[in-house]
């Protein structure tokens, strides 16, 4: 299973409740595809969210994010 760091923009004005709801949608879309969402960090000043993601491959992770409505602006594979 590959490990990636993804970056999402547009989270500067998101409330904690909205973030929790968005992450629930992400998880619901990820699990059936074998994608696991790891630790995440939110930088409110820049509006960027960073998250560790484990999945079978880059294409699967991108597909899951697109389906959830939260596509990453960057997806970088972390060498094992």
Secondary structure, DSSP 4 states (H G I P E B T S, - for coil): -EEEEEEE---TT--HHHHHHHHHHHHHHHHTTT-EEEEEEEETTTTEEEEEEEES-HHHHHHHHHHHT---SEEEEPP-
